[in-house]
Amino acid sequence: MPPLHVTPAPADAPLSLPLRRAWLALAVGTLALGACGSNPPAAPAAAPEPVAPPPPPPPLVAPPAPQPKLGIALGGGGAKGFAHVGVLKMLEASGFVPQFVSGTSAGSVVGALYASGLSAFQLQEQSFALDEGRVRDVTLFGAGGLVKGEKLRDYVNELVQQRPLDKLAKPFAAVATELDTGNRVIFRTGNTGQAVRASCSIPGVFQPVLISGKRYVDGGLVSPVPVDAARELGAELVVAVDISSKATDGRADSILGNINQTITIMGQKLGEQEMARADVVIRPRVGKMGPADFDQKHNALLEGERAAQAALPALREAVAAWQKRWQEQWLVNARRAAAAGATAPGVAAAASQAGAR
């Protein structure tokens, strides 16, 4: 077969209709493919949602304050100490029961018996039943005093059931004076009756008491109303009971009167300084009674009741002021704990360490 020859169309020859259609279809397909391969324009970014600030912490509110730990400081004054029983009766009847007890001289006798667990009414019964001969053992041959004090020691030990100081129902401190140094000594352990005997040993009347090689005399020489001793025991609020005579009340007409007047003059200013550190001071009107007027014990007891009743408004105010200070300190502690990043339980625990004094 002879070869086939194709004659090319001239360059300027017009495209035939079929070719034009083919080129048009190719162009349209190319444009469509290009459109499919391109990215659409990005949508504008949405504005971020506003973030709400964290809610503020709830305000700190202090819880109700506890009752303060109440201490009572019973001062010296011989037979006038029966007024302490009246004070304790009124306080108990009004809902104020001391948890800590300190006593000087006659106050140490009442204080030891009260701390042993006897109620104020039981103390009253013991007071009325007390025979002066049970606590006074006079001797003409003693060194340093006419009264030995052994009967007083035995009387106290009998009523506290032979328990030492640290085994009494309430924390108790008896205050005495070390004779050879003049130092105040607080007895919190050891023989209860012996500590009371030392605290009551009025110089020249009672013989000094020898304990562990040291001689002790009446605590009224250094602490007529032992407010500081009550605080040292742990009391947060202290009621002081002052039954001491003032110098103008003195009856220096006997040996005992002369000695008592001397001690009164020496201790008057000292007692005022220490009582200024008490929260409430109760002063039964027993100044005209003598330290040996045991026949006046009923009157002394009544005067104690009256004085305590008159002091109740001041005592309630003192409790309210203490509780306010406690709540203020609670808030201070809570804010410090919260600022340090403590959790809610940690804040409460730290705040509860509040101390009002």
C-alpha positions in Angstrom: 0.0 0.0 0.0 1.4 3.4 -0.8 2.3 5.8 2.2 -0.3 8.1 3.5 0.6 11.8 3.2 -1.0 14.4 5.4 -0.8 17.9 4.3 -0.6 20.4 7.3 -3.1 23.2 7.3 -1.6 26.6 7.0 -0.9 28.5 10.2 -3.4 31.2 9.5 -6.1 28.7 8.5 -9.2 29.0 10.7 -9.9 26.2 13.1 -12.6 23.9 12.1 -15.7 23.8 14.3 -14.9 20.5 15.9 -11.4 21.8 16.9 -12.8 25.0 18.3 -15.2 23.0 20.5 -12.3 20.8 21.7 -10.1 23.8 22.7 -13.0 25.4 24.5 -13.8 22.3 26.5 -10.1 22.0 27.4 -10.0 25.6 28.6 -13.1 25.3 30.7 -11.8 22.0 32.3 -8.5 23.7 33.1 -10.2 26.6 34.8 -12.5 24.2 36.8 -9.5 22.2 38.0 -7.7 25.4 39.1 -10.7 26.5 41.0 -10.9 23.2 42.8 -7.2 23.2 43.9 -7.1 26.7 45.4 -7.9 27.5 49.1 -10.9 29.6 49.9 -10.1 32.9 51.7 -9.8 32.5 55.5 -12.7 33.7 57.7 -11.9 36.5 60.1 -10.9 35.2 63.6 -13.7 35.3 66.2 -13.2 37.6 69.2 -12.2 35.8 72.4 -14.9 35.2 75.0 -14.5 37.6 78.0 -13.2 35.7 81.1 -15.1 36.5 84.2 -12.9 37.4 87.3 -12.9 34.9 90.1 -15.5 35.5 92.8 -14.1 37.3 95.8 -13.5 35.1 98.9 -16.3 35.1 101.4 -15.7 37.6 104.2 -14.0 36.2 107.3 -16.4 36.0 110.2 -15.1 35.1 113.6 -16.9 32.3 115.4 -18.5 32.8 118.8 -15.7 33.3 121.4 -15.3 30.7 124.1 -15.6 31.4 127.7 -12.2 32.5 129.2 -10.4 30.2 131.6 -11.3 31.8 134.9 -8.9 32.0 137.8 -9.4 33.3 141.3 -6.7 34.8 143.6 -7.6 34.6 147.3 -5.7 37.0 149.5 -4.7 36.7 153.1 -6.3 38.1 156.2 -6.7 35.5 159.0 -10.3 34.9 160.1 -11.5 37.3 157.4 -10.7 34.5 155.0 -14.3 33.2 155.6 -15.3 35.9 153.2 -13.7 33.9 150.4 -16.3 31.2 151.0 -19.1 33.8 150.4 -17.4 35.0 147.3 -17.1 31.5 145.8 -20.8 30.8 146.7 -22.0 33.8 144.8 -19.7 33.2 141.8 -20.8 29.6 141.5 -24.5 30.5 141.8 -24.1 33.1 139.0 -22.4 30.6 136.6 -18.8 31.7 137.2 -16.9 28.7 138.3 -13.1 29.3 138.7 -10.9 26.7 137.0 -7.6 27.9 138.5 -7.1 28.8 142.2 -4.3 30.6 143.9 -4.1 31.6 147.6 -2.0 33.4 150.1 -2.2 32.8 153.8 -5.9 32.4 154.8 -6.6 32.4 151.1 -4.4 29.3 150.7 -6.6 27.4 153.2 -9.8 28.1 151.4 -8.2 27.8 148.0 -6.7 24.3 148.8 -10.0 23.0 150.0 -11.9 24.5 147.1 -9.3 23.1 144.6 -9.7 19.7 146.2 -13.2 19.5 144.8 -15.3 20.8 147.6 -18.1 23.1 146.4 -18.7 26.5 147.9 -21.6 25.2 149.8 -19.5 22.3 151.2 -16.9 24.9 152.2 -19.6 26.8 154.1 -20.5 23.7 156.0 -16.9 23.1 156.9 -16.6 26.8 158.0 -19.5 26.6 160.4 -18.3 23.3 161.8 -14.7 24.5 162.3 -13.5 24.7 165.8 -10.6 27.1 166.3 -8.8 24.5 168.4 -8.5 22.2 165.4 -6.1 24.5 163.6 -4.3 26.3 166.5 -1.5 24.6 168.4 0.1 27.2 170.7 3.5 26.6 172.3 5.5 28.7 174.6 8.8 27.1 173.6 8.8 27.4 169.9 11.5 29.2 168.0 10.2 32.1 166.0 6.5 31.9 166.9 3.8 30.9 169.3 1.9 28.6 166.9 3.5 25.6 165.4 1.1 25.1 162.6 1.1 21.4 162.6 -2.6 21.2 163.4 -3.4 23.4 160.5 -1.3 21.2 158.2 -3.1 18.0 159.4 -6.6 19.7 159.1 -6.0 20.6 155.5 -4.5 17.2 154.6 -7.5 15.5 156.2 -10.0 17.5 154.2 -8.1 17.0 150.9 -7.9 13.3 151.6 -4.1 13.4 151.9 -3.7 14.3 148.2 -0.6 16.3 147.2 -1.0 19.6 145.4 -0.7 18.2 141.9 -3.4 15.6 142.5 -6.1 18.1 143.5 -9.2 18.5 141.3 -8.2 21.9 140.1 -4.8 23.5 139.5 -3.8 25.2 142.7 -0.9 27.3 143.9 0.0 28.3 147.5 2.2 31.4 147.8 4.8 31.7 150.6 7.9 33.7 151.3 11.4 32.2 151.6 12.6 33.7 154.9 16.3 33.8 154.2 16.0 35.4 150.7 12.7 37.2 150.7 11.8 35.5 147.4 8.3 34.7 146.5 7.8 30.9 146.2 4.8 29.2 144.6 4.0 25.7 145.7 2.3 23.6 143.0 3.6 20.2 144.0 4.2 18.4 147.3 2.4 18.1 150.6 -0.8 20.2 150.4 -1.1 20.8 154.1 2.6 21.7 154.5 2.4 24.2 151.6 -0.7 25.8 153.2 1.1 25.9 156.6 4.0 27.7 155.0 1.8 30.2 153.3 0.0 31.0 156.6 3.1 31.3 158.8 2.7 34.9 159.9 6.2 36.0 161.3 6.2 36.1 165.0 2.9 34.2 165.3 3.6 31.0 163.5 6.9 29.2 163.5 8.7 29.3 160.1 8.1 26.1 158.2 11.1 24.0 157.1 10.8 22.4 153.6 13.7 20.8 151.9 16.2 22.7 154.1 14.6 26.1 153.5 12.5 28.2 155.9 9.2 29.7 154.7 6.8 32.3 156.2 3.6 34.0 155.2 3.1 34.7 151.5 1.5 38.0 152.2 4.9 39.6 152.6 5.5 39.3 148.9 2.1 38.6 147.3 -0.8 39.7 149.5 -3.3 38.8 146.7 -1.7 36.3 144.3 -2.9 37.5 141.0 0.3 36.6 139.1 0.3 33.1 140.5 -3.2 32.5 139.1 -2.0 33.7 135.7 1.0 31.4 135.8 -1.4 28.5 136.4 -3.1 29.3 133.1 -6.0 31.6 133.9 -7.0 33.9 131.1 -9.2 36.1 133.3 -8.4 36.6 137.0 -10.7 37.7 139.8 -8.8 39.0 142.8 -10.4 38.8 146.3 -8.9 41.4 148.7 -9.7 40.9 152.3 -6.7 42.7 153.6 -7.0 45.5 156.2 -5.9 49.0 155.4 -3.5 50.7 157.7 -6.3 53.0 158.9 -8.3 49.9 160.0 -5.6 48.6 162.2 -6.0 47.8 165.9 -2.4 47.7 167.2 -3.4 47.0 170.8 -1.9 43.5 171.2 1.1 41.5 170.1 -0.9 40.0 167.2 -2.4 43.4 166.4 1.0 45.0 166.2 2.3 42.3 164.0 -0.7 42.4 161.7 -0.6 46.2 161.5 3.1 46.0 160.5 2.4 43.4 157.8 -0.6 45.5 156.6 1.6 48.6 156.1 4.3 46.7 154.3 1.9 44.9 152.0 -0.6 47.6 151.2 1.3 49.2 148.3 2.6 45.8 147.1 -0.9 44.4 147.0 -2.2 47.4 145.0 0.4 46.9 142.3 -0.4 43.2 141.9 -4.1 43.7 142.0 -3.9 46.2 139.2 -3.1 43.2 137.0 -6.4 41.5 137.8 -9.4 41.8 135.6 -11.9 42.2 138.5 -11.2 43.0 142.1 -13.7 42.0 144.8 -13.3 43.7 148.2 -15.6 42.3 151.0 -16.1 44.9 153.7 -14.3 43.0 156.5 -11.6 45.6 157.2 -12.7 46.1 160.8 -12.5 42.4 161.6 -9.4 41.2 163.3 -7.3 38.3 161.9 -8.3 36.1 165.0 -12.0 37.0 165.1 -13.2 33.5 164.3 -16.6 34.3 166.0 -17.2 36.7 163.1 -17.0 34.1 160.4 -20.7 34.2 159.6 -20.6 38.0 159.0 -17.4 37.6 156.9 -19.2 35.0 154.7 -22.1 37.3 154.2 -19.9 40.2 153.3 -18.2 38.0 150.8 -21.5 37.2 149.1 -22.5 40.9 149.0 -19.2 42.0 147.5 -19.3 39.3 144.9 -22.9 40.1 143.9 -21.9 43.8 143.5 -19.0 42.8 141.3 -21.0 40.6 138.9 -21.7 43.4 136.3 -17.9 44.2 136.2 -17.2 40.5 135.8 -19.6 40.1 132.9 -18.1 43.2 131.2 -14.6 41.7 131.7 -15.8 38.5 130.1 -17.4 40.3 127.1 -14.2 42.4 126.6 -12.0 39.3 126.7 -14.3 37.6 124.1 -14.1 40.6 121.9 -10.3 40.6 122.0 -10.4 36.9 121.2 -12.5 37.4 118.1 -10.3 40.3 116.9 -7.2 38.1 117.3 -9.0 35.3 115.5 -9.6 37.6 112.5 -5.9 38.7 112.5 -4.7 35.1 112.5 -7.2 34.1 109.8 -6.1 36.9 107.5 -2.4 36.0 108.0 -3.1 32.4 107.2 -5.2 33.3 104.1 -2.5 35.6 102.8 0.1 32.8 103.2 -2.0 30.6 101.0 -3.6 28.3 103.6 -6.7 26.3 102.7 -9.9 27.0 104.4 -9.3 24.3 107.1 -5.8 25.7 107.6 -7.1 29.2 108.0 -9.6 28.0 110.6 -6.9 26.1 112.5 -4.5 29.0 112.5 -7.2 31.5 113.5 -8.3 29.3 116.4 -4.9 29.8 118.1 -6.2 33.3 119.0 -5.3 34.5 122.4 -6.9 37.4 124.0 -4.2 38.2 126.5 
